[in-house]
Amino acid sequence: MSLRAVRPEPRARPIRDRRLSADSTARPPAGSVGVAVRHPRSAVSTIDLNSDVGESFGRWELGDDAAILALVTSANVACGFHAGDPRTLRRTCELAAAGSVAVGAQVGYRDLAGFGRRFIDMEPAELAADVVYQIGALDGLAKVAGTRVRYVKPHGALYNATVHHDAQARAVAEAVHAYDPGLPLLGLPGSRLLAWGERLGLRTVREAFADRAYTPSGDLVPRTEPGSVLHDVEEVAQRALRMVTEGAVRAIDGQDVAVAADSVCVHGDSPGAVAMARRIRAVLEDARVSLGAFV
């Protein structure tokens, strides 16, 4: 296993224009990242709002989990590999259970020092074993807390890798299927991860990011690039509203890109995350969109 602070080499794929024209309504080719049906306004009546939590470690605290969990409907709980210690994870699951928030296992690379945001070139069998280990560990803590793991989402560099890295995407999907074929898999629309999930018979859930910038191809702008993470509360809320009601988002080049969302993410470790989640809820509810977990 080697550690490389670089993104994985993408698989070759056809070049497609994923920008939306004014009358774009057709469903895109299967497997295209970031391209989806453009929903007419108010077509989506219910949406899930998720956030990454449980990422504190020992005396080091990250994010306001209690406040975030009072606003979201699903919680992507760290599993100890990229962040989180057992006591933190158990307490996070207890808070989620008390608020009827769905608990998801946010699996990642074994990279506490890098917060799971560095790509690791792993053998598929090793990665699959790590994923099973993480799901099982969090599921045990969740059961003691009065709930259970109800879905799985990769974290950080592993999430980005499974968009195009076929071997790692397959390893993650096979690990989820091996642990519990009834667990949904949350990921980027058109990713290799969701393609493998569908092939294995897993329920796949499409995710959009309110506080992240998108490329014209529908991928997330790498965190190493300027403007990749958004901080303006109102901008983030309006982007979430448009994703849900119109199926579109403004890419970093100023063009509209189609997105599909069953769940919208706001990162719990971002400054202003609580204010963002609160405002997203408000604008969605004003648009008569209900919030509810997808599980």
KOLZA-329756 format. One record per residue (C-alpha): x, y, z; residue in one letter. Coordinates in nm, 2 decimals. Each point is the difference from the previous one (the first is absolute). Layout:
// residues N
NODE      c1      c2      c3  residuo
NODE       X       Y       Z        a
...
***
This chain:
// residues 295
NODE      c1      c2      c3  residuo
NODE    0.00    0.00    0.00        m
NODE    0.14    0.34   -0.10        s
NODE   -0.11    0.34    0.11        l
NODE   -0.02    0.27   -0.27        r
NODE   -0.14    0.34    0.05        a
NODE   -0.15    0.01   -0.35        v
NODE   -0.33   -0.08   -0.16        r
NODE   -0.03   -0.34   -0.17        p
NODE    0.03   -0.02   -0.38        e
NODE   -0.35    0.02   -0.14        p
NODE   -0.12   -0.28   -0.23        r
NODE   -0.03    0.10   -0.36        a
NODE   -0.35    0.11   -0.09        r
NODE   -0.17    0.18   -0.28        p
NODE    0.00    0.38    0.00        i
NODE   -0.35    0.13    0.05        r
NODE   -0.14    0.36    0.03        d
NODE   -0.17   -0.01    0.34        r
NODE   -0.11    0.36   -0.01        r
NODE   -0.38    0.07    0.00        l
NODE   -0.17    0.18   -0.28        s
NODE   -0.30    0.21    0.08        a
NODE   -0.24   -0.29   -0.11        d
NODE    0.21   -0.29    0.13        s
NODE   -0.24   -0.27    0.12        t
NODE    0.12   -0.33   -0.15        a
NODE    0.15   -0.27    0.21        r
NODE    0.38   -0.04   -0.06        p
NODE    0.19   -0.31   -0.10        p
NODE    0.04   -0.25    0.28        a
NODE    0.33    0.03    0.20        g
NODE    0.06    0.36   -0.07        s
NODE    0.12    0.19    0.31        v
NODE   -0.20    0.30    0.10        g
NODE   -0.26   -0.03   -0.27        v
NODE   -0.36   -0.07    0.10        a
NODE   -0.36    0.07   -0.08        v
NODE   -0.07    0.37    0.05        r
NODE   -0.30    0.02    0.24        h
NODE   -0.26    0.27   -0.05        p
NODE   -0.05    0.23    0.30        r
NODE   -0.17   -0.17    0.29        s
NODE    0.02   -0.35   -0.16        a
NODE    0.20   -0.12    0.30        v
NODE   -0.22   -0.02    0.31        s
NODE    0.24   -0.15    0.25        t
NODE    0.38    0.02    0.03        i
NODE    0.25   -0.14    0.25        d
NODE    0.25    0.24    0.16        l
NODE    0.33   -0.16    0.11        n
NODE    0.32    0.11    0.17        s
NODE    0.33   -0.15    0.11        d
NODE    0.02   -0.04    0.38        v
NODE    0.19   -0.19    0.27        g
NODE    0.34    0.14   -0.13        e
NODE    0.14    0.12    0.34        s
NODE    0.28   -0.20    0.15        f
NODE    0.09    0.00    0.37        g
NODE    0.04    0.35    0.12        r
NODE    0.00    0.14   -0.36        w
NODE   -0.35    0.11   -0.09        e
NODE   -0.13    0.06   -0.36        l
NODE   -0.34    0.13   -0.08        g
NODE   -0.31    0.05    0.21        d
NODE   -0.16   -0.35   -0.03        d
NODE   -0.29    0.06    0.24        a
NODE   -0.11    0.31   -0.19        a
NODE    0.04   -0.16   -0.34        i
NODE   -0.19   -0.31    0.11        l
NODE   -0.29    0.22    0.10        a
NODE   -0.03    0.11   -0.36        l
NODE    0.09   -0.29   -0.24        v
NODE   -0.19   -0.32   -0.07        t
NODE    0.30   -0.23   -0.06        s
NODE    0.34    0.00    0.17        a
NODE    0.31   -0.13   -0.17        n
NODE    0.19   -0.12    0.31        v
NODE    0.38   -0.05   -0.02        a
NODE    0.12   -0.35    0.08        c
NODE    0.34    0.06    0.16        g
NODE    0.22   -0.03   -0.31        f
NODE    0.00    0.36   -0.12        h
NODE   -0.14    0.16    0.32        a
NODE   -0.19   -0.08    0.32        g
NODE    0.08   -0.20    0.31        d
NODE   -0.23   -0.27    0.15        p
NODE   -0.14    0.23    0.27        r
NODE   -0.07    0.28   -0.25        t
NODE   -0.17   -0.24   -0.24        l
NODE   -0.22   -0.16    0.26        r
NODE   -0.10    0.35    0.13        r
NODE   -0.08    0.11   -0.36        t
NODE   -0.21   -0.31   -0.06        c
NODE   -0.19    0.07    0.33        e
NODE   -0.07    0.36   -0.11        l
NODE   -0.12   -0.13   -0.34        a
NODE   -0.22   -0.26    0.16        a
NODE   -0.16    0.26    0.23        a
NODE   -0.08    0.22   -0.29        g
NODE   -0.12   -0.28   -0.23        s
NODE    0.28    0.08   -0.24        v
NODE    0.11   -0.29   -0.23        a
NODE    0.35   -0.12    0.07        v
NODE    0.23   -0.07   -0.30        g
NODE    0.35   -0.15    0.01        a
NODE    0.24    0.24   -0.16        q
NODE    0.29   -0.23   -0.09        v
NODE    0.34    0.13   -0.10        g
NODE    0.36   -0.07   -0.05        y
NODE    0.22   -0.07    0.31        r
NODE    0.13    0.35    0.01        d
NODE   -0.06    0.18    0.33        l
NODE    0.29    0.24   -0.06        a
NODE   -0.14    0.10   -0.34        g
NODE   -0.36    0.00    0.10        f
NODE   -0.07   -0.26   -0.27        g
NODE    0.05    0.26   -0.27        r
NODE    0.31   -0.16   -0.16        r
NODE   -0.04   -0.27   -0.26        f
NODE    0.15   -0.34    0.10        i
NODE    0.07   -0.26   -0.26        d
NODE   -0.13   -0.31    0.16        m
NODE   -0.06   -0.35   -0.12        e
NODE   -0.37   -0.05   -0.04        p
NODE   -0.01   -0.29    0.25        a
NODE    0.17    0.21    0.26        e
NODE   -0.24    0.29   -0.06        l
NODE   -0.30   -0.22    0.02        a
NODE    0.11   -0.15    0.33        a
NODE    0.06    0.35    0.14        d
NODE   -0.35    0.11   -0.11        v
NODE   -0.17   -0.31    0.16        v
NODE    0.20    0.07    0.32        y
NODE   -0.11    0.36    0.02        q
NODE   -0.37   -0.08   -0.06        i
NODE    0.01   -0.27    0.26        g
NODE    0.17    0.22    0.26        a
NODE   -0.25    0.28   -0.04        l
NODE   -0.29   -0.24   -0.01        d
NODE    0.10   -0.14    0.33        g
NODE    0.02    0.35    0.16        l
NODE   -0.33    0.10   -0.17        a
NODE   -0.18   -0.30    0.15        k
NODE    0.12    0.08    0.35        v
NODE   -0.12    0.35   -0.06        a
NODE   -0.35   -0.12   -0.10        g
NODE    0.02    0.02   -0.38        t
NODE    0.19   -0.17   -0.28        r
NODE    0.19    0.08   -0.32        v
NODE   -0.25    0.05   -0.27        r
NODE    0.21    0.10   -0.30        y
NODE    0.36    0.04   -0.11        v
NODE    0.19    0.30   -0.16        k
NODE    0.37    0.02   -0.07        p
NODE    0.19    0.30    0.14        h
NODE    0.24    0.25   -0.15        g
NODE    0.26   -0.14   -0.24        a
NODE   -0.17   -0.34   -0.01        l
NODE   -0.32    0.17   -0.11        y
NODE    0.18    0.18   -0.28        n
NODE    0.19   -0.31   -0.10        a
NODE   -0.31   -0.21   -0.03        t
NODE   -0.15    0.25   -0.26        v
NODE    0.25   -0.13   -0.26        h
NODE    0.22   -0.27    0.15        h
NODE   -0.18   -0.32   -0.10        d
NODE    0.20   -0.24    0.22        a
NODE   -0.05    0.20    0.32        q
NODE   -0.36    0.08   -0.08        a
NODE   -0.06   -0.38   -0.04        r
NODE    0.18   -0.08    0.32        a
NODE   -0.21    0.24    0.20        v
NODE   -0.33   -0.12   -0.15        a
NODE    0.09   -0.36    0.05        e
NODE    0.09    0.07    0.36        a
NODE   -0.34    0.16    0.06        v
NODE   -0.17   -0.29   -0.17        h
NODE    0.20   -0.26    0.20        a
NODE   -0.09    0.17    0.33        y
NODE   -0.37    0.06   -0.07        d
NODE   -0.15    0.01   -0.35        p
NODE   -0.29    0.20    0.14        g
NODE    0.22    0.30    0.07        l
NODE   -0.04    0.29   -0.25        p
NODE    0.31    0.16   -0.15        l
NODE    0.02    0.38   -0.01        l
NODE    0.22    0.16   -0.27        g
NODE    0.05    0.23   -0.29        l
NODE   -0.25   -0.06   -0.29        p
NODE    0.16   -0.18   -0.29        g
NODE    0.30   -0.12    0.20        s
NODE    0.16   -0.34   -0.03        r
NODE   -0.10   -0.05    0.36        l
NODE   -0.37    0.02   -0.07        l
NODE    0.04   -0.20   -0.32        a
NODE    0.15   -0.28    0.20        w
NODE   -0.26    0.03    0.27        g
NODE   -0.28   -0.04   -0.26        e
NODE    0.18   -0.29   -0.16        r
NODE    0.01   -0.18    0.34        l
NODE   -0.36    0.08    0.08        g
NODE    0.06    0.27    0.26        l
NODE   -0.23    0.29    0.03        r
NODE    0.19    0.31   -0.12        t
NODE   -0.07    0.35    0.12        v
NODE    0.11    0.31   -0.20        r
NODE    0.17    0.28    0.19        e
NODE    0.05    0.37   -0.08        a
NODE    0.23    0.24    0.19        f
NODE   -0.14    0.34    0.10        a
NODE    0.33    0.14    0.13        d
NODE    0.24   -0.14   -0.27        r
NODE    0.08    0.14   -0.34        a
NODE   -0.06   -0.21   -0.31        y
NODE    0.20   -0.04   -0.32        t
NODE   -0.17    0.03   -0.34        p
NODE    0.01   -0.38   -0.02        s
NODE   -0.20   -0.04    0.32        g
NODE    0.29   -0.10    0.23        d
NODE    0.09    0.18    0.32        l
NODE    0.27    0.26   -0.04        v
NODE    0.31   -0.14    0.19        p
NODE    0.05    0.16    0.35        r
NODE    0.35    0.10   -0.11        t
NODE   -0.15    0.25   -0.25        e
NODE   -0.12    0.35    0.09        p
NODE   -0.38    0.03    0.04        g
NODE   -0.05   -0.37    0.06        s
NODE   -0.18    0.05    0.33        v
NODE   -0.28    0.25    0.03        l
NODE   -0.06    0.20    0.32        h
NODE   -0.27    0.25   -0.07        d
NODE   -0.31   -0.12    0.19        v
NODE   -0.26    0.14   -0.24        e
NODE    0.19   -0.11   -0.31        e
NODE    0.02   -0.35    0.13        v
NODE   -0.37   -0.01    0.09        a
NODE   -0.11    0.13   -0.34        q
NODE    0.22   -0.26   -0.17        r
NODE   -0.16   -0.27    0.20        a
NODE   -0.34    0.12   -0.09        l
NODE    0.08    0.01   -0.37        r
NODE    0.15   -0.35    0.01        m
NODE   -0.31   -0.14    0.15        v
NODE   -0.27    0.19   -0.19        t
NODE    0.17    0.04   -0.34        e
NODE    0.27   -0.27   -0.01        g
NODE    0.27    0.25   -0.09        a
NODE    0.30    0.18    0.16        v
NODE    0.22    0.28   -0.12        r
NODE    0.35   -0.15   -0.08        a
NODE    0.32    0.18    0.08        i
NODE    0.03    0.13   -0.36        d
NODE   -0.34    0.17    0.03        g
NODE   -0.20   -0.26   -0.21        q
NODE   -0.29   -0.20    0.13        d
NODE    0.06   -0.37    0.06        v
NODE   -0.27   -0.26    0.05        a
NODE    0.00   -0.18    0.33        v
NODE   -0.22   -0.27    0.16        a
NODE   -0.06    0.00    0.37        a
NODE   -0.17   -0.24    0.24        d
NODE    0.21    0.15    0.28        s
NODE    0.18    0.33    0.05        v
NODE    0.32    0.03    0.20        c
NODE    0.13    0.29    0.21        v
NODE    0.34   -0.08    0.15        h
NODE   -0.01    0.01    0.38        g
NODE    0.36    0.11    0.03        d
NODE   -0.04    0.31   -0.21        s
NODE   -0.01    0.34    0.17        p
NODE   -0.37    0.11    0.02        g
NODE   -0.13   -0.36   -0.06        a
NODE   -0.28    0.04    0.26        v
NODE   -0.11    0.33   -0.15        a
NODE    0.01   -0.16   -0.35        m
NODE   -0.21   -0.30    0.11        a
NODE   -0.25    0.22    0.17        r
NODE   -0.04    0.22   -0.30        r
NODE   -0.02   -0.29   -0.24        i
NODE   -0.29   -0.14    0.20        r
NODE   -0.17    0.33    0.00        a
NODE    0.01    0.06   -0.37        v
NODE   -0.10   -0.35   -0.08        l
NODE   -0.29    0.01    0.23        e
NODE   -0.11    0.34   -0.14        d
NODE    0.00   -0.17   -0.34        a
NODE   -0.22   -0.27    0.14        r
NODE    0.27   -0.27   -0.01        v
NODE   -0.02   -0.23    0.29        s
NODE    0.32   -0.14    0.17        l
NODE    0.02   -0.36    0.08        g
NODE    0.26   -0.28    0.01        a
NODE    0.03   -0.22   -0.31        f
NODE   -0.01   -0.31    0.22        v
***
